[in-house]
């Protein structure tokens, strides 16, 4: 019971930090023409998750609580899939099919690349 409570508190605390980081970067980087902040947040979050999970599974021992805090708490609130989908819907409503395709396709393709780069960076010592 005590460990479960610690896990929830760790996820909540790290989630607070991830949410603040997301809000800050989104407010600084998003433009009216294109949601650059959301795009970069999702790519960097994919990289961080790939790197972190690789490092903790291969080189550095951290507690399961810290893994939850970083992977679920911080990265889970930092990345913005639902916001990305909402922004894509706005592009479609405005008839901006090309922007929608570039944003969605770029997010998926570059997100996979970002995770791969994070995994490769995690393998490096």
N, C-alpha and C positions, 0 to 999 in steps of 0.2 A: 504494500500500500504506500509506504514512504517513497519507494523508488518510482512508482507511478506518478505520484505528486511531483517529484523532482523532474521527471520527464516532461510533464505538462508545463511546469514553471520554466524549464529551459527552452522549450519550444516557444512559449509565449514571450519570453524575454528576447530571444533571438529574432522572433517574428516582429517584435516592436522595432528593433534596429533595422531589419530588412524593409519594413514598411516605410520607415523614415527615409532610408536611402533611396527607395523607389520614388517616393514623393518628391524628394529633392531633385534627383536627376531628371525625372519627368518634367518638373516645372522649369528646369534650366534648359533642357535640350529639345523638348517638343516644340514644333513650329506649327503654324496654321496650315502650311502646305503639306507637311508630312510628319508623322509621329516618330521622329528620330529618336527621342528619348526611350520610348517603349521598345523600339527596335533594338537599340544598343543595350538596354537593360536585359532583354531576353537573351541576347547573344552572350553578354558577359555572365549572366546567371548560368547559362548552359556550360560555359567554360569553367566557371568556379565549381559547379557541381561535379563535372567530369574530373577535374583536378583533385578536388577534396576527396571524393570517394575512392579514387585510385590511390592517393597517398595513404589514406587510413586503412585501405585493404591490403596494401603491399609493404609499406615502410614504417609508418608511425602508428603506434597503438594509442588510441583515444577511447574514452568510455563510450558505451552506447548512448548515453545521455547527450554527450557532446555531438556525436554523429547526428542524433535527432535534432538537436538545437541548430546546427549548421544546415543540414540537408533539408529538413522539413520547415524549421522555424525561419531562419534567415533567407535561404534561397527560395523557399516556398512563397514567402510574402514579397520578396524582392522581384521575382519574375512576374510577368503580367499577361498571362495567356488570355484571360477574359477581357482585359482592356484591349489587347491586340485584336481579338475577334470583334469587339464593339467598333473599334476604329476601322476595321475592314468593312464592316457593314455600312458605315457612313460613306466610305468610298463607293460602295455599290449603289447606295441610295442616290448619290450625286452623279452616278453614271461614269465614275472614274474606274472603269474596269482594268485599265492598264496599271494604275497605282495599286489597286487591290491585288492584282496578280503578282506584281513585283514585291509588294509588302508581304503577302502570305507566302509566296514561293521563296522569296529571299529569307524570310524568318525561318522557314522549315529547313531549307538547304544549308544556310549559313549556321543555323542552330546545331545541326548535325556536325558540321565542320568545327564549330566552337567546342562541342563536347569532345570530339576526337582530339583537338588540340589540347584541351584540358587533361585528357587521359594521358596523352604523350608527355605533357609537362609534368604530370604526376609521376610518371615513370623515371624522370630525370632526378638526379640527386642533388 
